[in-house]
Amino acid sequence: MKRILLLGVTGQVGQELQHTLAAVGDVICVGRDQVNFEQPDSIHQIIEELHPQLVINSAAYTAVDKAESEPDAAIAVNGTAPGMLAIAAEQVGAGLIHISTDYVFDGRRSSPYQEIDATNPLGAYGRSKLAGEEAIRAACPLHLILRTAWVYGARGHGNFVKTMLRLGAEREEIRVVADQIGSPTWSRHLAEAIADVAPHLSAETAGTYHYTNSGVASWYDFAVAIFEEARSLGFPLKVDRVVPITTAEYPTPASRPAFSVLSLQKTTDLLGTHPPHWRQGLRQMLVDLRSI
């Protein structure tokens, strides 16, 4: 059993990882009260003190639009801190698993992005996450960077599913962008994949991987599915019309990739299993949400 240091324990992935990693090792959960990623000097101290064999970083600055007005904060958390984590992990001989994002790509393709495809982030958030990837690769050879996309969960901070449920209980009509395509990913499935991949981390398997739920959807498709599944489970909903709109009709401070579907073949080959379909994850998340 490995000693595992888990960072970012209050987020929607971090909360799930606390459970999924229990079968993998002795998990030490560290929150912002012990390590503040905006003051990353504390990172070396905690790793030297705990001397983990594996560090898993699920902490991140995820406010995509806010990052446009405070890029330094995004870089500190998503770029500088992961680099310092990598240096500290390498110094104690630990491996590092780090969660990254589809936003490192520009979304101009029409086929799934492979791990080796050129990156070209469109905004400050994507640039900060790419900086974190590059810093990790430079400092810690025994790393696994896992890019994911469109993550939602029953626990942690707000997400698209929770926002749709709130709006669906308040409004009869909701307008949702239909020209951005990706793969919705349940945080528990992502956490289970990280727990599955952790024992496989070695010099031979180290590198960059992609993990999302399988299948593709637009935000509009996702919203329609949320309301269908939620209504079947008895969630109180007022909405009766979901209207597809274009990205141009819903301007945001940050540009988002129009197509950010990630190839899952490399991860599937490593784990020997294909990720569940996003619709399956959605229904399971809603059942979970009802029980909270």
Salt bridges, closest charged atoms under 4 A:
GLU16 OE2 - ARG155 NH1 3.62
GLU16 OE1 - ARG188 NE 3.05
ASP65 OD1 - ARG256 NH1 2.95
ASP106 OD2 - ARG108 NH1 3.52
GLU115 OE2 - HIS210 ND1 3.84
ASP117 OD2 - ARG109 NH1 2.95
GLU133 OE1 - ARG137 NH2 2.78
GLU133 OE2 - ARG147 NE 2.84
GLU170 OE1 - ARG166 NH1 3.98
GLU173 OE1 - ARG241 NE 3.12
GLU228 OE1 - ARG279 NH2 2.72
GLU229 OE2 - ARG279 NE 2.88
GLU229 OE1 - ARG283 NH1 2.59
ASP240 OD1 - ARG241 NH1 3.09
GLU249 OE2 - ARG175 NH2 3.67
ASP288 OD2 - ARG155 NH1 2.48
ASP288 OD2 - ARG188 NH2 2.93
